[in-house]
Amino acid sequence: MTLTKITFVFGLIILFPNATNVFAAEFEFSMNDIEFCHEVYPQYEMLGLQWFLKNYHYSIEARVCGSLYEDLLWSYQGDDRMQKLLERSLHYIELEIQESKEEAKTGINDPTPAIIPSWIKTTTGYWVDGFTSDVDLVNGFQWLIQNDVIHVPYAESTEDEPTGTIPSWIKTSAGYWVDNKITDDEFLIGLEWLINNGIIRV
């Protein structure tokens, strides 16, 4: 699918959010798009994600490439690497579609790559507001990570004893994320800390 076609379809999704299911089947990457991600990767590596997205006008193609760059799968070197990246791109495209529908409802535009499904933000909001427990939050995110619904880069599960409590700065960060004051990537720093300190086991 060409960049023009992707941008056109994405624009229609924003204008007509109820038509998402109609376009979802057409809205996908091809091997040519994965090759494009490879070609422009040195720009991302040298100048960073924000420059990369701005340079490519926050296009859906650039946003999906950015998500792939941040994914641990990008460093995978197996013979089926290209196919795996293509399959993973479908996951990020689905997230972008979900985010575009949310933006159409709220009027708040987030040009950064969608990494975490929007419904998880709603569930996290319940925890921030005290309607669910720390245990519920930990169990929920543990399941999401183990089942590849979300991906947390640079996190390594530890065998050390967990601290047992979630520090207050995690809840503060989660509140900012729920209110769209920080990005998915910034929120993932908190999840990374919870994994590295044994509170979330993966």
C-alpha positions in Angstrom: 0.0 0.0 0.0 1.5 3.4 -1.0 1.9 6.3 1.5 -0.7 8.3 -0.4 -3.2 5.5 -0.1 -2.5 4.9 3.6 -2.9 8.7 4.3 -6.2 8.8 2.4 -7.6 5.8 4.2 -6.4 7.1 7.5 -8.1 10.5 6.8 -11.4 8.8 6.0 -11.2 6.9 9.3 -10.8 10.1 11.2 -13.6 11.8 9.3 -15.9 8.8 9.5 -15.0 6.8 12.6 -18.0 4.4 12.2 -16.5 3.3 8.9 -13.4 1.8 10.6 -14.5 -1.8 10.0 -15.0 -1.1 6.3 -11.5 0.1 5.9 -9.7 -2.1 8.4 -9.2 -5.0 6.0 -7.5 -2.6 3.5 -5.5 -0.7 6.0 -2.3 -2.8 6.2 1.4 -2.8 5.5 3.1 -4.6 2.6 6.6 -5.9 2.3 7.4 -2.6 0.5 6.4 -0.7 3.5 8.6 -2.8 5.8 11.4 -2.1 3.4 10.6 1.6 3.6 11.0 1.3 7.4 14.4 -0.2 6.9 15.5 2.4 4.4 14.7 5.3 6.7 15.8 3.6 10.0 19.2 5.4 10.0 17.3 8.7 10.2 15.4 7.5 13.3 18.5 6.1 14.8 20.5 9.3 14.4 17.9 12.0 14.9 15.3 10.3 17.2 11.7 9.4 17.1 10.2 13.0 17.4 12.3 14.3 14.5 11.5 11.2 12.5 7.7 11.6 13.0 7.8 15.3 12.3 9.9 14.9 9.2 7.3 12.5 7.7 4.4 14.7 8.8 3.2 12.2 11.4 1.9 9.9 8.6 0.4 6.6 9.5 3.3 4.9 7.8 5.9 6.8 9.9 3.9 6.1 13.1 3.8 2.4 12.4 7.5 2.4 11.5 8.2 4.2 14.8 6.3 1.6 16.7 8.3 -1.2 15.0 11.6 0.6 15.8 10.6 0.7 19.5 9.6 -3.0 19.5 12.1 -5.7 20.6 11.2 -7.6 17.4 13.1 -5.0 15.4 16.4 -6.5 16.6 15.3 -10.0 15.7 17.7 -11.6 13.1 15.9 -14.8 12.1 15.3 -15.8 8.5 11.6 -15.0 8.9 12.3 -11.5 10.3 10.5 -9.6 7.5 7.4 -11.7 7.8 7.3 -11.3 11.6 7.7 -7.5 11.2 4.9 -7.5 8.7 2.6 -9.5 11.1 3.5 -7.2 14.0 2.7 -4.1 11.9 -0.9 -5.3 11.8 -1.0 -5.0 15.6 0.2 -1.4 15.5 -2.2 -0.5 12.6 -5.1 -1.8 14.7 -3.9 0.4 17.6 -3.7 3.4 15.3 -7.3 2.8 14.1 -8.5 2.5 17.8 -6.6 5.8 18.6 -8.1 7.6 15.6 -11.6 6.6 16.7 -10.8 7.9 20.2 -9.4 11.2 18.8 -12.6 11.6 16.7 -14.7 11.3 19.9 -12.6 13.5 22.1 -11.2 16.0 19.7 -7.7 15.5 21.2 -5.1 14.6 18.6 -2.1 12.5 19.6 0.4 12.3 16.7 2.8 9.9 18.4 2.6 6.2 17.5 -0.1 4.2 19.3 1.5 1.6 21.5 -1.1 0.7 24.0 -4.8 0.1 23.2 -7.1 2.9 24.3 -9.3 0.6 26.4 -6.3 -0.2 28.6 -6.2 3.6 29.4 -9.8 3.5 30.5 -9.1 0.5 32.8 -6.0 2.2 34.3 -8.2 5.3 35.0 -10.3 3.1 37.3 -7.2 2.2 39.2 -6.0 5.8 39.4 -9.5 6.8 40.8 -9.4 4.0 43.4 -12.0 1.8 41.9 -9.7 -1.2 41.5 -6.8 -2.5 43.6 -3.0 -2.6 43.0 -3.3 -6.3 42.7 -5.9 -6.0 40.0 -3.7 -3.6 38.1 -0.6 -5.7 38.4 -2.5 -8.9 37.3 -4.1 -7.1 34.4 -0.8 -5.7 33.0 1.0 -8.9 33.6 -1.6 -10.7 31.5 -1.4 -8.1 28.7 2.4 -8.3 28.5 2.5 -12.0 28.6 -0.1 -12.3 25.8 1.7 -9.6 23.6 -1.2 -7.1 23.8 1.4 -4.5 24.8 5.2 -4.5 24.5 7.5 -3.0 27.1 11.0 -2.5 25.7 14.1 -2.8 27.9 12.3 -4.6 30.7 13.8 -7.7 32.2 11.9 -9.8 34.8 13.9 -10.2 38.0 14.1 -13.1 40.5 14.6 -10.7 43.4 11.8 -10.3 46.0 9.3 -7.8 44.9 8.9 -4.6 46.9 5.2 -5.4 47.3 3.8 -1.9 46.8 3.5 0.3 43.8 5.2 3.7 44.4 3.1 6.8 44.3 5.0 8.2 41.3 3.7 5.3 39.2 0.1 6.4 40.0 0.9 10.0 39.3 2.4 9.0 35.9 -0.6 6.8 35.2 -2.9 9.7 35.9 -1.0 12.0 33.5 -1.2 9.2 30.9 -4.9 8.7 31.3 -5.4 12.5 30.9 -3.2 12.5 27.7 -0.6 14.6 29.4 2.2 12.1 28.6 2.7 9.7 25.8 2.5 5.9 25.7 6.3 5.7 25.7 6.6 7.8 28.8 4.0 5.7 30.6 5.8 2.5 29.6 8.8 3.7 31.7 6.6 3.0 34.8 5.7 -0.4 33.6 9.3 -1.1 32.8 10.2 -0.2 36.5 7.5 -2.5 37.8 8.8 -5.4 35.8 12.5 -4.7 36.6 11.6 -4.6 40.3 9.6 -7.8 40.3 6.2 -6.3 40.9 4.9 -7.4 37.5 6.2 -10.9 36.6 6.6 -11.7 32.9 
